[in-house]
Amino acid sequence: MSPDEVLNHEELELNLRRLPGWRHEDDSLRTRLSFPTAAEAIDLFARIAELAQQANHHPDVDWRYDTLHIALTSHDAGSKVTARDVALAQQIQLAAEAAGAGIG
């Protein structure tokens, strides 16, 4: 499967099983990452920015004090979820787990 190919319902469900705390909503992959402090949230925000730059694929990140709301979609694929979104979600998941974030 091409990284740019839009995922169908079954492919989305399969991938979500590997991304605890993530959901498919409004044609995007979404999660909420929470921390004890705002500083920890900002540290992970910076790490997510690095991962996004490396992947040349940029999520929407909404920072609310000690919480990050993440949304991934491929605008160039009609604002649908592609394998690129799943790959970046997996990297964000790993970084969030390593940072001790509450996920979901």
Secondary structure, 3 states (H helix, E strand, C coil): CCCCCECCHHHHHHHHHCCCCCEEECCEEEEEEECCCHHHHHHHHHHHHHHHHHHCCCCEEEEECCEEEEEECEHHHCCECEHHHHHHHHHHHHHHHHCCCEEC
